[in-house]
Amino acid sequence: MPNIKSAKKRVLTNGRKNEENILVESRMKNSIKKLEKAIHEGNATDSKEQLVTTLKNIDKAQNINIVKENKASRLKSRLTKAVNKLN
């Protein structure tokens, strides 16, 4: 445990940020899994609705640097392409 007051504050804020990052990452992964399940079942309307929320979650993860820009673009492209095939 640090002795300096500012270092103690930094430990607390880093802990809060870490928890938030874990939540955003798990939310993104869960939405991707739900979307892939809807695509696998062939449910076009449900997959279109799920695609919107999944893209939002991927963008949010990218904005706070949980996912790199290229990976986010690749994920969005592949998922959108898979949903468009259902039509």
Secondary structure in CASP SS format (residue, H / E / C, confidence):
PFRMAT SS
TARGET T0000
AUTHOR 0000-0000-0000
METHOD secondary structure of the structure
MODEL  1
M C 1.00
P C 1.00
N C 1.00
I C 1.00
K H 1.00
S H 1.00
A H 1.00
K H 1.00
K H 1.00
R H 1.00
V H 1.00
L H 1.00
T H 1.00
N H 1.00
G H 1.00
R H 1.00
K H 1.00
N H 1.00
E H 1.00
E H 1.00
N H 1.00
I H 1.00
L H 1.00
V H 1.00
E H 1.00
S H 1.00
R H 1.00
M H 1.00
K H 1.00
N H 1.00
S H 1.00
I H 1.00
K H 1.00
K H 1.00
L H 1.00
E H 1.00
K H 1.00
A H 1.00
I H 1.00
H H 1.00
E H 1.00
G C 1.00
N C 1.00
A H 1.00
T H 1.00
D H 1.00
S H 1.00
K H 1.00
E H 1.00
Q H 1.00
L H 1.00
V H 1.00
T H 1.00
T H 1.00
L H 1.00
K H 1.00
N H 1.00
I H 1.00
D H 1.00
K H 1.00
A H 1.00
Q H 1.00
N H 1.00
I C 1.00
N C 1.00
I C 1.00
V C 1.00
K C 1.00
E H 1.00
N H 1.00
K H 1.00
A H 1.00
S H 1.00
R H 1.00
L H 1.00
K H 1.00
S H 1.00
R H 1.00
L H 1.00
T H 1.00
K H 1.00
A H 1.00
V H 1.00
N H 1.00
K H 1.00
L H 1.00
N C 1.00
END
